[in-house]
Amino acid sequence: MIKYEMIIYWSDEDQAYIVEVPELPGCMADGKTYEEAVKNAGKIIEEWIETAEELGRQIPQPKGRLMYA
């Protein structure tokens, strides 16, 4: 289950929804619909974690809910 914060927004330039995962540096995904973008982000998060494990890098723990936005 994905527990990392995701920031989701529409990009006019890309004509797609963009998902950023701030707790995992460089982890981003996109999709033509909101649902597709979130689904793609789930896959990318899993791949990010797998790659970090293979390289012996530390995997950040999810911080949970922000206290403010």
N, CA and C of each residue as an Amber inpcrd file, in Angstrom:
protein
   207
   0.8420000  -1.1920000   0.0000000   0.0000000   0.0000000   0.0000000
   0.8820000   1.2490000   0.0000000   0.5540000   2.1840000  -0.8380000
   1.3180000   3.4200000  -0.9650000   0.9600000   4.3540000   0.1800000
   1.9690000   4.8060000   0.9120000   1.7130000   5.7010000   2.0360000
   2.4580000   7.0260000   1.9090000   3.0640000   7.2420000   0.7580000
   3.8040000   8.4770000   0.5470000   2.8810000   9.5850000   0.0660000
   3.2230000  10.8030000   0.4610000   2.4700000  11.9700000   0.0170000
   2.6300000  12.1240000  -1.4920000   1.5330000  12.4450000  -2.1690000
   1.5610000  12.7030000  -3.6040000   0.9500000  14.0690000  -3.8640000
   1.6490000  14.8640000  -4.6520000   1.1260000  16.1630000  -5.0740000
   0.6930000  16.0030000  -6.5250000  -0.5720000  16.2930000  -6.7930000
  -1.1550000  16.0500000  -8.1130000  -1.6660000  17.3700000  -8.6800000
  -1.2930000  17.6580000  -9.9190000  -1.7630000  18.8860000 -10.5560000
  -1.8490000  18.6930000 -12.0640000  -2.6190000  19.5620000 -12.6950000
  -2.7770000  19.5430000 -14.1450000  -1.6900000  20.4060000 -14.7770000
  -1.0860000  19.9190000 -15.8430000  -0.0840000  20.6740000 -16.5970000
  -0.6350000  20.9880000 -17.9800000  -0.8730000  22.2710000 -18.2460000
  -1.3210000  22.6830000 -19.5850000  -0.2470000  22.3690000 -20.6210000
   1.0000000  22.5590000 -20.2410000   2.1170000  22.3280000 -21.1610000
   2.1680000  20.8690000 -21.6210000   1.9610000  19.9460000 -20.6810000
   2.0220000  18.5160000 -21.0010000   0.6630000  17.9290000 -21.3720000
  -0.4080000  18.6810000 -21.1060000  -1.7670000  18.1920000 -21.3150000
  -1.9660000  16.8580000 -20.5780000  -1.5330000  16.8620000 -19.3150000
  -1.6210000  15.6520000 -18.4930000  -1.6010000  16.0460000 -17.0250000
  -2.0830000  15.1200000 -16.1840000  -1.9410000  15.2820000 -14.7420000
  -0.5370000  14.8290000 -14.3670000   0.0940000  15.5820000 -13.4890000
   1.4420000  15.2760000 -13.0230000   1.3500000  14.9150000 -11.5410000
   2.0870000  13.8820000 -11.1600000   2.1450000  13.4740000  -9.7540000
   3.5970000  13.5500000  -9.3120000   3.8390000  14.2820000  -8.2390000
   5.1600000  14.3500000  -7.6390000   5.1000000  13.6790000  -6.2660000
   6.1690000  12.9620000  -5.9280000   6.2650000  12.2950000  -4.6250000
   7.4600000  12.9280000  -3.9130000   7.2250000  13.9960000  -3.1490000
   8.3280000  14.7760000  -2.5980000   9.2640000  14.0010000  -1.6680000
   8.7820000  12.9790000  -1.0100000   9.6180000  12.2250000  -0.0740000
  10.6010000  11.2950000  -0.7900000  10.3770000  11.0450000  -2.0750000
  11.2540000  10.1850000  -2.8650000  11.8450000  11.0390000  -3.9890000
  13.0510000  11.5480000  -3.8180000  13.6430000  12.4750000  -4.7920000
  13.5760000  11.9660000  -6.2320000  13.0600000  12.8240000  -7.0980000
  12.9770000  12.5090000  -8.5260000  11.8300000  11.6050000  -8.9100000
  10.9950000  11.2370000  -7.9590000   9.8860000  10.3160000  -8.2270000
   8.6800000  11.1050000  -8.7260000   8.3580000  10.9110000 -10.0140000
   7.2440000  11.6080000 -10.6500000   6.5630000  10.6790000 -11.6450000
   5.2940000  10.9600000 -11.9150000   4.5420000  10.2030000 -12.9180000
   3.5470000  11.1520000 -13.5640000   2.9040000  10.6650000 -14.6310000
   1.8610000  11.4680000 -15.2600000   0.7700000  10.5570000 -15.7960000
  -0.3000000  11.1690000 -16.2650000  -1.3950000  10.4150000 -16.8510000
  -2.3850000  11.3540000 -17.5050000  -3.1360000  10.8370000 -18.4700000
  -4.1330000  11.6630000 -19.1700000  -5.3430000  11.9550000 -18.2880000
  -5.5960000  11.0820000 -17.3060000  -6.6680000  11.3210000 -16.3420000
  -6.0610000  11.3210000 -14.9410000  -6.8090000  11.8670000 -13.9970000
  -6.3700000  11.8970000 -12.5990000  -6.1040000  10.4790000 -12.1070000
  -7.0370000   9.5780000 -12.3870000  -6.9180000   8.1910000 -11.9370000
  -5.6980000   7.5030000 -12.5440000  -5.4680000   7.7340000 -13.8360000
  -4.3260000   7.1270000 -14.5090000  -3.0160000   7.6440000 -13.9080000
  -2.9710000   8.9370000 -13.6060000  -1.7610000   9.5210000 -13.0300000
  -1.4580000   8.9060000 -11.6640000  -2.4760000   8.7400000 -10.8350000
  -2.2790000   8.1490000  -9.5090000  -1.8540000   6.6830000  -9.6350000
  -2.4750000   5.9510000 -10.5470000  -2.1070000   4.5500000 -10.7700000
  -0.6480000   4.4520000 -11.2280000  -0.2570000   5.3030000 -12.1740000
   1.1130000   5.3130000 -12.6610000   2.0900000   5.6730000 -11.5440000
   1.6910000   6.5950000 -10.6800000   2.5490000   6.9860000  -9.5610000
   2.7890000   5.7980000  -8.6350000   1.7650000   4.9880000  -8.4060000
   1.9280000   3.8010000  -7.5710000   2.9910000   2.8680000  -8.1290000
   2.9580000   2.6680000  -9.4440000   3.9630000   1.8120000 -10.0980000
   5.3580000   2.4190000  -9.9760000   5.4550000   3.7280000 -10.1920000
   6.7510000   4.4050000 -10.1440000   7.3230000   4.3780000  -8.7250000
   6.4730000   4.5390000  -7.7230000   6.9350000   4.4590000  -6.3300000
   7.5230000   3.0790000  -6.0580000   6.8260000   2.0360000  -6.4880000
   7.3310000   0.6680000  -6.2890000   8.6810000   0.4900000  -6.9760000
   8.8020000   0.9830000  -8.2010000  10.0600000   0.8760000  -8.9410000
  11.1650000   1.6910000  -8.2760000  10.8230000   2.8720000  -7.7570000
  11.8010000   3.7060000  -7.0650000  12.3620000   2.9510000  -5.8670000
  11.4770000   2.3410000  -5.0850000  11.8940000   1.6020000  -3.8900000
  12.7350000   0.3870000  -4.2770000  12.3170000  -0.3630000  -5.2930000
  13.0800000  -1.5290000  -5.7500000  14.4960000  -1.1250000  -6.1780000
  14.6050000  -0.0360000  -6.9190000  15.9060000   0.4290000  -7.3910000
  16.7820000   0.8610000  -6.2110000  16.1920000   1.5870000  -5.2620000
  16.9540000   2.0220000  -4.0870000  17.4670000   0.8130000  -3.3100000
  16.6320000  -0.2290000  -3.1640000  17.0500000  -1.4500000  -2.4650000
  18.2060000  -2.1210000  -3.1950000  18.1070000  -2.2180000  -4.5230000
  19.1650000  -2.8420000  -5.3190000  20.4890000  -2.0970000  -5.1950000
  20.4180000  -0.7790000  -5.0740000  21.6160000   0.0430000  -4.9800000
  22.0990000   0.2110000  -3.5360000  21.3640000  -0.3530000  -2.5950000
  21.7410000  -0.2480000  -1.1850000  21.5240000   1.1320000  -0.5930000
  20.6100000   1.8760000  -1.1820000  20.3250000   3.2290000  -0.6870000
  19.2150000   3.2010000   0.3580000  19.2300000   4.1960000   1.2140000
  18.2210000   4.3120000   2.2580000  16.8770000   4.7020000   1.6380000
  15.8150000   4.0830000   2.1280000  14.4670000   4.3890000   1.6540000
  13.7740000   5.2190000   2.7270000  13.3870000   6.4480000   2.4010000
  12.7310000   7.3020000   3.3970000  11.4220000   6.6870000   3.8820000
  11.1640000   6.8400000   5.1720000   9.8860000   6.4050000   5.7330000
   8.8350000   7.4560000   5.4080000   7.6100000   7.0300000   5.0850000
   6.5550000   8.0060000   4.8210000   6.3280000   8.8860000   6.0570000
   6.1850000  10.1750000   5.8430000   5.9900000  11.1050000   6.9460000
   4.5330000  11.1990000   7.3790000   3.6400000  10.8020000   6.5150000
   2.2230000  10.9070000   6.8640000   1.6620000  12.2800000   6.5460000
   0.5720000  12.5920000   7.1770000  -0.1650000  13.8110000   6.8940000
   0.6160000  15.0660000   7.2640000   0.5390000  16.0640000   6.4030000
   1.1440000  17.3500000   6.6940000   0.3410000  18.0730000   7.7670000
   1.0150000  18.8250000   8.5810000   0.3250000  19.5920000   9.6060000
  -0.2640000  20.8820000   9.0370000   0.2530000  21.3240000   7.8900000
  -0.2410000  22.5150000   7.2160000   0.0330000  22.4060000   5.7370000
  -0.6090000  23.2240000   4.9540000  -0.3620000  23.2120000   3.5130000
  -0.1890000  24.6260000   3.0190000
